[in-house]
């Protein structure tokens, strides 16, 4: 399951945490939220970020 969690700290700072995304798709998914929340101070990536994205072919190529 893909999840984007928004955490608001008592200091007023906010933090986004993404789970279930592979590779850079987490950045694409959270881009609009990051822009709405304001200036990004840090960017920490998880092990999921370094996983390869799995691409499923839409059709099988047939060789003659």
C-alpha positions as CSV (number, residue, x, y, z in Angstrom):
1,X,0.0,0.0,0.0
2,X,1.3,3.5,-0.9
3,X,1.0,6.0,1.9
4,X,1.9,9.7,2.3
5,X,1.8,10.8,5.9
6,X,1.8,14.5,6.9
7,X,3.2,15.1,10.4
8,X,2.7,18.5,12.0
9,X,5.1,19.2,14.9
10,X,4.2,21.3,17.9
11,X,6.8,23.8,16.6
12,X,4.6,24.3,13.5
13,X,7.0,22.5,11.2
14,X,5.7,19.8,9.0
15,X,7.2,16.6,7.7
16,X,6.1,14.3,4.9
17,X,6.8,10.6,5.1
18,X,6.1,8.2,2.2
19,X,5.9,4.5,2.3
20,X,5.3,1.8,-0.3
21,X,6.9,3.7,-3.2
22,X,9.9,2.5,-5.1
23,X,12.6,4.6,-6.6
24,X,11.8,8.2,-7.3
25,X,8.0,7.7,-7.6
26,X,7.7,8.9,-4.0
27,X,9.0,12.4,-5.0
28,X,6.5,12.5,-7.9
29,X,3.6,11.5,-5.6
30,X,4.5,14.0,-2.8
31,X,5.5,17.0,-5.1
32,X,2.2,18.9,-4.8
33,X,2.0,18.4,-1.0
34,X,5.6,19.6,-0.6
35,X,4.8,22.8,-2.6
36,X,1.7,23.5,-0.6
37,X,3.6,23.1,2.7
38,X,6.3,25.5,1.9
39,X,10.1,25.5,1.7
40,X,11.8,22.1,1.9
41,X,14.6,22.1,4.5
42,X,15.9,18.5,4.3
43,X,15.3,15.5,2.1
44,X,16.1,12.1,3.6
45,X,15.6,9.0,1.5
46,X,14.8,5.5,2.7
47,X,15.9,2.1,1.5
48,X,12.7,2.0,-0.7
49,X,14.1,4.9,-2.6
50,X,17.1,2.8,-3.7
51,X,14.9,-0.1,-4.9
52,X,14.5,-0.6,-8.6
53,X,11.1,0.2,-10.1
54,X,9.5,-2.8,-11.6
55,X,8.2,-2.2,-15.0
56,X,5.5,-4.6,-16.3
57,X,5.4,-5.0,-20.0
58,X,2.0,-4.3,-21.5
59,X,2.5,-7.0,-24.2
60,X,5.0,-9.7,-25.0
61,X,7.1,-9.3,-28.1
62,X,7.0,-12.3,-30.4
63,X,10.1,-13.2,-32.3
64,X,9.7,-14.9,-35.6
